[in-house]
Amino acid sequence: MKTSVRQWRQESTSSTSIPELRRVGTLSGLTRWLAFANLICMTAPLPFYIREDDPRAKREILRAAMKLFSERGLAATSIRDIAEESGFTNPALYKHFVSKEELALYLFETCHGRVWTSCAAALASAKDFPGKLDAYVGQWLALWDDHPQVLSFLADSARVLWPKSRVSVRRQTMIGLAKSLVAEAPQSRRGASTVNPNLAAASLQGTLAELARMIQVGVVQGPAKRWKSSLVALFRKSLS
């Protein structure tokens, strides 16, 4: 694997306890660093597109593919690129996925499902429109702060991979969640909403997605969660 000892230390100290580090420190040389690497694998949280029972090779292949797909895009990433980045051979990759397309679709469906489920749970956690709006916006912004690669990959590859996704996946849309939220908005004082629900949902979801993109390219300062109160106030005003 390409990860250096320095990277292992930087990425893992915060999630590894002092007693565990001391036990590793009692070893020496190569044995010490092998033990340290193994300890990190056991203590570091897994990305939500990796399952607990995934073998090590599959985990590293998924990590590598996510990194390259989010940075370069699908078309500019080859099987050889993924194998090289993961530290495994092409045959090892083909053991888990028959093609780059199957790997990309697996990641897309898995990540979309996790994002949709977490946002749906946020909506269900509140009883009224203000609470649902606050929870939904907060969850989306938290997802961007915690998993920027995942959301970038989903946004950039949707045109290609969404039509190829299973019907069960395509039934769970982010715009559908946004529409259900808009439907909870209080009516105007005149007794009827003057906002088209489809346009309102597109505006809400599009604003969240575009803010994430602006943070990604450095036009707007992150983290995303710093914008939560401003976004909630904006949406409440526009939807009421």
Order of alpha helices (4+ residues) and beta strands (2+ residues): alpha-alpha-alpha-alpha-alpha-alpha-alpha-alpha-alpha-alpha-alpha-alpha-alpha
